Amino acid sequence: RLADDTIEPLRFVVLDFMHVSGIDSAAIASFIKIDTLARRERFRIVMTHLPPAVQTQMVRGGLDPGDGDVIRIESDLDHALEVCEEALLGDAAGSADDGDSGNALRAAFGDIARLEDLVAAMDRLDLSPGDVLIRAGEMADDVFFVASGWVRVHLTLPDGRVLRLRTMTSGSIVGEIALYLKQHRTADVVCERTATVYRMSRERLEHIERSDSELAAVFHRVVAVGLSDKLAIANRAIQASQA
């Protein structure tokens, strides 16, 4: 993977120890080689489900996975992937979060006519970290366009654990499926980093459909592009899981 210069440079390697109960000296030597390689090639290692006994064996063998320099320990795969995603999203969001909502939407959906009119027809919301945008169980009555910042979609499981589903950045659409299907919200959406979000209520959309059919068509086209993108991502995930 490191030798293939036709693709993006390697940034992270995630190693899951869920089914590992112990390691021998040969395994420790292999992990030390990986650590050396990571330092030379400048990628990070994230270890998950690392049993304390295995960590102790590594330390005794000359590798400290808890130093936080090159190797990071996370409790499970979800948290490990979150660490990787946040770093990648941080790189990508720098250029997108320029404060111009029209530019953010145009970058995501293309040069669509009357996009500025669509932005002007919506309510602007300035969110701080921790602000709740959508609550699971509520009836869907609006859709949101993320102009800047990050919002997180997550589920609260019956045992109280929170399962992160996705982090969404500028150009993302949130809540459109439940709005179109007139359903209750299935997940919470919470502001993760200071965000500017534009809200289109069902009442406002119905007014636009009656008074400005062209602008209504712009709205539905933008949503269709967003839904197509989500479907493409889901298809790639299914294909990858079957490979």
C-alpha positions in Angstrom: 0.0 0.0 0.0 2.8 2.4 0.8 4.6 1.6 -2.5 1.5 2.6 -4.6 2.1 6.3 -5.4 -1.0 6.4 -7.7 -3.4 6.8 -4.8 -3.6 9.0 -1.7 -0.8 8.6 0.8 -1.5 6.2 3.7 -2.7 8.1 6.7 -4.0 5.5 9.2 -3.8 1.8 10.0 -6.4 0.4 12.3 -5.6 -2.8 14.2 -8.4 -4.6 16.0 -7.5 -7.0 18.8 -11.0 -8.1 19.7 -10.2 -11.8 19.2 -6.7 -11.6 20.5 -6.0 -13.1 23.9 -2.2 -13.1 23.8 0.9 -12.5 21.6 4.3 -14.0 21.4 7.8 -12.5 20.9 7.5 -12.9 17.1 4.3 -10.9 17.0 5.8 -8.2 19.2 8.8 -7.9 16.8 6.3 -7.5 13.9 4.5 -4.7 15.7 7.8 -3.0 16.4 8.6 -3.1 12.7 5.2 -1.6 11.9 5.8 1.2 14.5 9.2 1.9 12.9 7.6 2.0 9.4 4.9 4.3 10.6 7.4 6.8 12.0 9.4 6.8 8.7 6.4 7.0 6.4 4.4 9.3 8.7 1.1 7.4 9.2 -0.7 6.7 12.4 -1.6 3.4 14.0 -4.9 3.1 15.9 -5.4 0.0 18.1 -8.8 -1.1 19.3 -10.0 -3.7 21.9 -6.5 -4.0 23.1 -6.5 -6.3 26.2 -4.5 -5.0 29.1 -2.4 -8.2 29.2 -1.5 -7.8 25.6 -0.5 -4.2 26.1 1.7 -5.3 29.0 3.4 -7.8 26.8 4.1 -5.2 24.2 5.6 -2.8 26.8 7.8 -5.6 28.1 8.9 -6.3 24.5 10.0 -2.7 23.9 6.8 -1.2 22.3 4.6 1.2 24.2 1.3 1.5 22.4 0.1 4.1 24.9 2.7 6.7 24.1 0.2 8.6 21.9 3.0 9.7 19.4 2.5 7.2 16.6 0.2 4.7 18.2 -3.2 5.6 19.7 -5.5 3.3 21.6 -9.3 3.5 21.3 -12.0 1.4 22.9 -13.6 0.0 19.8 -13.7 0.2 16.0 -16.3 3.0 16.0 -14.1 5.3 18.0 -11.0 4.4 16.0 -12.8 5.2 12.7 -14.0 8.5 14.3 -10.4 9.5 15.0 -9.5 8.9 11.4 -12.5 10.5 10.0 -12.1 13.7 12.1 -8.6 14.1 10.8 -9.6 13.7 7.2 -12.7 15.8 7.6 -10.6 18.5 9.2 -8.4 18.6 6.1 -11.3 18.7 3.8 -13.4 21.2 5.7 -10.7 23.9 5.8 -11.3 25.0 2.2 -15.1 24.5 2.2 -16.0 26.4 5.4 -15.4 29.9 3.9 -18.6 31.4 5.4 -20.3 31.7 2.0 -23.3 29.4 2.1 -23.9 29.7 -1.6 -20.4 28.6 -2.4 -20.6 25.7 0.0 -23.8 24.4 -1.7 -22.5 25.1 -5.1 -19.4 23.1 -4.4 -21.6 20.2 -3.3 -24.4 20.3 -5.9 -23.0 22.1 -8.9 -23.7 25.5 -10.5 -27.5 25.5 -10.2 -29.4 28.6 -11.2 -31.2 30.5 -8.4 -29.2 28.8 -5.7 -28.8 32.2 -3.9 -32.6 32.6 -4.0 -33.0 29.2 -2.4 -30.6 30.2 0.4 -32.4 33.4 0.9 -35.7 31.6 1.3 -34.5 29.5 4.3 -33.9 30.4 7.9 -30.3 30.7 9.1 -29.2 28.9 12.3 -25.9 29.5 13.9 -25.1 26.5 16.1 -22.6 25.9 18.9 -21.1 22.5 19.8 -23.7 20.4 21.6 -26.7 22.1 20.1 -29.3 19.6 19.0 -30.6 20.1 15.5 -32.8 17.0 15.2 -34.2 14.7 18.0 -35.1 11.1 17.3 -38.8 10.4 17.6 -39.9 13.9 16.5 -42.1 14.3 13.5 -40.1 15.6 10.5 -41.2 19.1 9.6 -38.1 20.5 8.0 -34.8 19.8 6.2 -31.4 21.3 6.9 -28.5 22.3 4.7 -25.1 22.5 6.3 -23.2 25.6 5.1 -20.2 25.3 7.4 -19.1 23.3 10.4 -19.8 19.7 11.4 -22.9 17.9 12.6 -23.0 14.4 13.9 -25.8 11.8 13.3 -26.1 9.2 16.1 -28.4 6.7 17.6 -28.9 6.0 21.3 -29.1 2.3 21.8 -31.4 0.6 24.3 -28.5 0.0 26.7 -27.7 3.8 26.7 -24.7 3.6 24.4 -24.4 6.2 21.7 -23.6 4.8 18.2 -22.2 7.4 15.8 -23.6 6.9 12.3 -22.0 9.7 10.3 -20.3 13.1 10.6 -21.6 15.6 8.0 -19.8 18.8 6.9 -20.5 21.7 4.6 -22.7 21.0 1.6 -24.5 18.1 3.4 -28.3 17.8 3.6 -29.9 16.5 6.8 -33.4 15.2 7.5 -34.7 15.1 3.9 -35.8 11.5 3.9 -38.1 11.8 6.9 -39.5 15.0 5.5 -40.4 13.5 2.1 -41.9 10.4 3.7 -43.6 12.3 6.4 -42.1 10.1 9.1 -40.7 10.5 12.6 -37.0 11.2 13.0 -34.9 8.0 13.4 -31.7 9.5 14.8 -30.4 12.5 16.7 -28.3 15.2 14.9 -26.1 17.3 17.1 -23.7 20.1 16.3 -20.1 18.8 16.7 -18.2 22.0 15.7 -19.6 25.5 15.3 -21.9 25.4 12.3 -24.0 27.5 10.1 -27.1 25.6 9.0 -30.0 26.7 6.8 -33.5 25.4 7.5 -36.4 24.8 5.0 -39.6 24.1 6.8 -42.4 22.1 5.3 -44.7 25.1 5.5 -42.2 27.4 3.6 -41.6 24.7 1.0 -45.3 24.3 0.4 -45.6 28.1 0.0 -42.8 28.1 -2.6 -44.4 25.2 -4.5 -47.5 27.3 -4.8 -45.9 30.7 -5.6 -42.6 29.9 -7.4 -42.5 26.5 -9.1 -39.1 27.2 -10.6 -37.5 27.8 -7.2 -39.3 24.7 -5.8 -37.7 22.7 -8.7 -34.3 24.0 -7.6 -34.9 22.8 -4.1 -36.0 19.3 -5.2 -33.1 19.1 -7.6 -30.6 19.9 -4.8 -32.2 17.3 -2.6 -32.1 14.7 -5.4 -28.4 15.3 -5.9 -27.8 14.8 -2.1 -29.9 11.6 -2.0 -28.0 10.3 -5.1 -24.7 10.9 -3.4 -25.9 9.1 -0.2 -27.1 6.1 -2.3 -23.8 5.9 -4.1 -21.9 5.8 -0.8 -24.2 3.1 0.5 -23.7 1.1 -2.7 -19.9 1.3 -2.4 -20.1 0.2 1.2 -22.2 -2.9 0.2 -19.8 -3.7 -2.6 -16.8 -3.4 -0.2 -18.4 -5.7 2.4 -19.0 -8.4 -0.3 -15.5 -8.2 -1.8 
